[in-house]
Amino acid sequence: MLRKTGMAVVASLALAAGVAGCGSSPSTTSSPPTKSSAGPQAGGTLNVGIDSDFVTLSPAMSSALIDRQAFINIFDPLLKLSPSLTVEPNLATHWTITNGGKTYTLYLRHGVQFQDGTPFNAQAVLYNWQWEMNPANASPRRSNLALVQNLSAPNNYEVVVTLKAPFAAFLSMLTGRTGMISSPTAMQKWGSAYGLHPVGTGPFQFVQWIKNDHMILERNPHYWQKGLPYLSKIVYTPIVNPLQEYNALVTGQENIIDSVPYQEMSQLKSNSSLVYAQKSGLGYDDMELNTTAAPFNNIHNREAVNYAINRQALNQLLFFGYATPAYSQFSPASWAYDASLKVPYSHQLAKAQLAQAGNPNGFTFTLLGDNNPVTTQEMEAIQSELAKVGITMHIEPVDFTTLLTDAIGGNYQADLLGWSGRPDPDQNSYAFDTTGGSFNDPKYSNQQVDSLLLQAREATAQSQRKALYDQAASIVLHQAPYVFLVYPPVIQAWSPTVHGFSVYPDGLMRFATVWEGQ
């Protein structure tokens, strides 16, 4: 949930059967799109089921994945992602890159207003970024702007960003929370309570949030895209039980839901009264192994775990075959994905690594995981696999806050976590794999990986960056500070009365062009 996600799977497990056999990678599928003969229609309320409640509605202070579902409709980012993850103009209509890749000049769209009627301009962008860069505000976005050396606004519609070093992911970063600009007037008015009173430039404006019950957005009358949005209102309802969320769609309580339980997919496919789409997601699920503490300060013990886990079988057992076995931080949705990169599932190779580690009969460790039944089932499946090569794994379920705190502080041997993923590979690797990286929970350090990832973030050609990521990913895979498990897909479903909706690999539900009609 915060910067990482717990294992978001729902399955009915037969754990006594173990994790044997072989699975198959899912292909992207979609039911036929619905059509409305009347064309886009204005008005209507869209009822949206989401898998948890929001945490904060301030992009500058958010670290929770779920918050982004609201942000993408309240705030227009400076740049936007296409469904194929290309970066496109939005509030910034065009840009130039000069000074050897260190200076970005953003040219802003004219005539845009915040939802409170105040003007969106270069000064608003600078206000937001300077606020986020101020250590006193403790913004999670501060790390995204760490390379900024200077900010300036030559006029109302031009922002000049000078970086300390080239950063190829900078534009991609502006499609997310860093590029979502809040009204400075509202930020000043509400202060620390701004997260309860968000004001952006997006298609829908905030109206009400009753925590753990619902949140209401209404059409933004100041929206710069004339004629949009079509909907009058959006009502988000958190439904933490995935089966109940799916049932709410089936019964018509909700018009659209943000995820579908894997065991319900066969029923969904045969239900002609519902529409769904599946895409490869950007995220991954993994085990983190603490490289500074026994037993995983020994690379051979880490590699033994790497070889001993049958990812194909985990996919079948826990994800009903809809996920894809994972071997790096770059999913099939990423241009940095390397389908040839993998390690075999092999008891023989696992035992050979144990022998090299000096413990041919195995070792014992404890795995921390979120204390929900689904994660416990996943940990039990991994426990069963490792036992086959003599590795004894104790399971310790903890609350998610404790899990993250222990992971960040290095107070663990191994943990079970995941990452929701970002469109640029730098955002999925640099902070995780470089020495001292802000998300490097395993405390992994490899000078060659540091060099490769630094070169990749400073290179301009995608082909050059891809080659560098391939090299880095191969090293990380075989040194195993992480044991990558699966890439979960994005699966969303909706009523046939919902039109104009597209599923994105980032899983965010964009409603600006959605309408309701028969």
N, C-alpha and C positions, 0 to 999 in steps of 0.2 A: 504494500500500500504506500508507504512514504516514498523514498527514493527507489525502493525495491518493492517487490510484491511477494506475498506468500504464495504457496503453491495453489493456484486457483483452478483446481480440478474437482470434478464431482463424479464419483464412480461408485458402482456396486462391486466390491472386490471379493474374490474368492481366494483369500490369502493362503489358505491351506494348500492350494494347488501350486504355490510358489510362483516364480516368474520365469517360466520356461517357454520355449518356442520362439517364433520369429514373427515380426509384424511387417507392415508395409506402410510406406509414406503416403499420406493423403494427398489427393489432388484437389485443386481449387474447384469448387462447384457452386452453382447458383440455380435457384429455381427461376422460372421465366418471370421477367419483370411485369409488373401490373401496368395497365394503361388506362387512362381516363379520357374518354372521348370529348369531355368538356374542356380539357386543358387546365392549366393552373387556375385554382379558385382561391379567392381571398377569404380569410376568416377561419374559424374553427379552433378547437383546442386539441393539442397533441398530448396524450398521456404517456409518459416515458418511465419504464421500469429500469432502475439502476441497482447495482449489486451492493452498494453501501451508501451511507450518507456522506455529504460533502464535509470537508474539514474547515476550509476557509475559502472565501471568494475573492481574496486578494492574490493576483498572480505573483506579486513581489514576495509574498510570504508562504506560498504554497509549496509543499513537497509531496502531496498526495496525488496519485494517479486519477482518482475519481473527480477531483476538482476540475481537471481539464475538460471533463464532459460539459460542465457549465461554462467554463472560460471560452470555449470555442464558439459559443453562441452569444455571450455577453461582450466579448472583446474581439475586434478584428486584429490579427497580428500584422506587423509591418509587411511581412511576406507570407505567402500561403503555400501549402502543399497541394499538388494535384493528387488524384487517386493513385498515380504511379510514382508518387513521392518526388517529383521534380519541384524545384523551388520556383514560384511564380510571383509576379508583382501583386501587391494588394494596397495597403496604405502607402507603401513606398512604390511608386510607379516605375522607377528605374534606378540604376545605381552605376557607379564607376569604381574600379579598383586600381589604385596607383601606388607609387612608392614601394615597388617590389612586393605588392600584396599586403602592405601594412596600413594603407589608408583606404577607407570605404566612404564614399560620398553617397548618401541616400537622398533621393528627391521625392518629397512627399506629395500626396494627393491634395489638391486644393478643394475647399468647400466642405470639408468633413467636420462634423460637430460631435462632441461627446453627448451622451444621453441626457446630460443636465443642461444642454444648450450652449455650453462653452466651446470655444474653438479648439480643434485638434491642430497642432502645429509643431514646429521644430522645438520650441521652448518646452512643450509638454513632454516630448521624448527625452530631452535633456533632464528635465525635472525628475522623471521616473528613474532614469539610469543613474543619476547622481544620488538619488535616494537609496537605490539598491546597492550602490558601491560604498555607501557610508557604513563603516563597521558597526556604528552605534545602533543601526536598524536591524542588524542580524538577519538580513535577507538571504535566503537560499540562492537567489539569483546572483549574488555577489561573485561567486566562483565563475559564473558564465562570463562576467565582465572583467575578470582578473587581468586579461591582457590589454585592457584599454589604457592607453597612455594619455590621451587627450580627447575631449569632446568639445565641439563648437557648433554654432548655428549661425552661418553667415547671413541668413535671412529666415523668414518664417517657414519656408518650405524646403530647407536644405540642412541636413545633419552630416557633419564630417566627423568620422571616428578614426583616430590614429591609434594603431596597436603597437605594442612593444615588439612583436614578431608576427610574421605571417600566420594566419589561422584560417585554413580552408573551410572549416565548419561554421564560420561566422554567419554567413547568410542563412544556412539551415537553422541555426540557433534562433534567428529572428522569426521563424515560423511558429515558435513555441512561446512559453511564458515570458521570456525576455523581450519578445517582440510585441507583447500585449500591453498597450499603454493605457494607464488609468488617468482619469480626469484629475489634474493637480488640485483643482478647486475642491473636489470631493475628498481627496486624500488629506488636504489641510483641514477641511471641515470635520471629518470623522476621526482623524488621528489613528490611534491604535484599534479603534472599532471599525475601520474602513472595510475589513474583511466581512463585515455584516451588511455593508452598504456599497457594493461595487458599482462603478460607473465607467463604462467603456464606450467604444464606438460601434459595437457589433449590432447584428440585426435584432436582438432582443434585449430588453432592459429588465433589470431586477425589480421585483415587486415584493416578494415575501419569502421568508425561510422559517419554517417551523421545524426545528431539528428533530431528526428521526421520524418525521411524518411526511413533509412534502416541501418543495420549493416551486415558486411560480415566477415565470418570466412572461413579459408581454411584448408585443410588437413595438419596436423603436420608431417613433414617428419622425425622428431626425435622421434616419438611416440614409447614407449617401448613395446606395444603389437603389435608384428609383423603382418603385413597384414591389420591392422586397422589404421584408419577408412576406410570404403569403399568410402564414398562420397568425392568428390573433394572440394565442396564448400557448405556453408550454408548461405542463405540470410534471415535475420529476418526483417519483416516489421511490425511496430506498426500500428494497426487499432483499434482505441479506441471505435468505434461503434460496438457492438457485432453482430448486424445483417449484417453490412457491412463485418465484418471479416468472418462470415459464408458464405456470398455470394461470397467472394473471393475464398473460397474453392470450392463451387459449380461450379463456372465459370472456375476453373483451374488456377486462378491467384496465388493461394497458394496451396502447396502440403499437408500441415498439419496445423492445428490451435490448440491453447492451450486451448480453451473452446468453448462450444456450447450453444447458447441461449436456454433456456428450452422450449420456445414455438415452437422451430424448431425441437424438438426431434421426433415428430410423422412423420414429413417430412423426417428427416434423416433416420429413421428406414425403410422407404419405398423406399429409394433411393439406388438402387443396385450398383450405380456407386461410392459410398463412403463407407468407413469402419469407424467404431467407436468402442469405448470401454468406459465403465463406471465403476468406482470403488469408494468405500467409501473413502472420503477424511479425512485428519487429522485435518482440521480446524473447526471453528464454528462461527456463528454470534450471537451477544448478545447485550443487553442493559447493560450499566454500571450505577450503582446508587451510588451517592456520599454519603457515610455513615457518613460524618462529617457535612453535611448541611441539613437543613430542605428541604423537608419533609422526606428525606430518612435516616436521623439520627434515625428515628423510625423504628425498624425492622418490625412492623406490617404493615406499609405503603409499605415497600418493598415486604412483603409477599402478600399483596393484589394485587400488580401488577403481581406477580408470578402466582397467581391463575386465574387472569382475562384474560390472553392471551391464545387464542386457537392456540397452536402450529401446530396441525394437519391441521387446516384450513389455517393458514399462509402458510404452505407447499404447499397445493393445489393451493391457490390463487396466490402466488408469485413464487413458484418453480415448479408448474405444477405437484406436487407429487413426484418429483425426489430427494428431500432432505429428511432428517430424523429429526423428532423433537428432540431438544437437551435439556439436563438437567444437563450437567456437561461439564468440559473442556476436557473430554476424549471421542473421537469419536468412532464409530463402527470399525474404522481401527486400534484402539489402543488396546493393551492387557489389558489396565486398564479400558476399557469400561464396564459399569455395566448396562445391559438392564433393570434391575428391578428398577433402580433409576429414579424416576419421581415424579412430583406433578400433581394432577388432574386439569383439566380445570373446574372451579366451581365458578359461581357467588355467590353462598351461602357462600362458604369459603372465597372468596374475601371480601364480605360485613362483615363477622364476624371479619376479620382482621382489617377492617376499624373501626369497633366499638371498638375493643380493643385499637386501636391507639387514640381513642377519637374524631374521625371525621367520624361518621357513614354516613354522607352525601357525603363523598369523600373529595378530596383535589385537588390542582392545582399545576402543575409543568411544566417545559420546557424541551423538548428533543432536544439536538443538534444532527445534522447529516450532512453528506456530501451533498453539494448542487448540486446533480445530480438528474434528474427526477426519476430514479429508487429508490434511497434511500428515496426521498420524498414520493413516493407511498407506500413504506414500513412503513414509519412513519405515514402516513394517515391511513393505515390499523390498526396499533397498537392504534392510537388515537380513532378510531371507536370502538375497543374492550373495551378499558378502560372506555369510556363514558357510557357503559352499566351498570357499577357498580358505576357511579357517579364520576369517576376520570376525571378531565379536564386536558388534555395534550396539551400544546402549542408546535408548531413545529418551530424550528429555524435552517434552513439550513445555513451552513457556508462552506468556502473552507476547503479542507482536512487538510492543514497545521494548520489552526486555530483550527480545531476540535481536532487534536492531541495535540496542545499546551495547549488548555483549559483542555483537559482530564488529561494530565500529571500534570498540575498545580493545579488541583482540582477546576478550575473555571467553574463549571457546576453543575446542579442538576442531569441530566441523559444524557447519550449520546448513540448513536447507532454505534457500532464498531464490529470488528471481529478479529479473529486470524487465520493465515494460518496454524498453527499447526506444531508440530515437532514429530519425531518418539518416543522419550522417554517421558513418562508422566511427569517427573520432569520439562521438558522444557515447558510444557503446564500449570503448576500449581504453582511451587515454587515461581517464581518471581511475580505471579499474586495474590496469596492468603496469603502469609506470611506478617507479620507486617513489613512495610517499604520496601516491595519488589519493585524492579525496574519497574515492569509493573503494580503495584497495584494502578491503578487510583482511585478506590472507597475508598482508604485509609481504607480498611477493616483490622480489627485486632481481632484475636481470638487465644488465647494461645494454645488451644487444636489443632487447625489446624496447627499452627506453629510447634508444637511438632510432629504431625503425618507426616507432609511433610519432616521434618528434618530426622526423622527415616527412611522414605521411600527412601530418597536420599543416606542414609548411609548403608542401608540394601543390602545384596548381592543376596538373593534368590528372584526371581521374584514373587513367591507365597506370600512371606511375604510382598513385596512391594505392590502387588495387594490388599491385605487385608487393608493395611494402606491407600491406595488411595481411596478405597471404603468408609472408615470411613470419611476421609477428604471431599470427594465429597458430601457426604450426609449432612454434616454440612454446607458446603458452599451453597448447593442448598436451604436449608431451612432458612438460614440467608440472602440469596438473595442479596449480594453485586452486583451480576450479575444476570440478567434474561436471561438465555440461550434460544435461539430461535430455530435454526436449524443447522444441520451438512450438508453443501452443498457437493454434490458428485464431483468427478473429472470426467469430460466428455471431451474426445478429439476425433477428427475425422481427417481422412486423405484419400488421394487418394489410390486406389488399386495398383498403381505403386510403392507405398512406402512399403518396406518390412523390417522385423526385428525390428519393433517398438513395445515397450511395454508401457502400461500406469501404472504409479506408484501412490500410494496414496498421495504422496507429490506433484503431479502435474507437476514435472519437466520432461522435454522432453530430454531424453538421446539419442544421435545420433551416438555413436561410432560404433554400429553394424548395423546401418540402411543402406540400399542400395535402389537404384531405378532400376526398370526393369519391363517388362511386365509380 
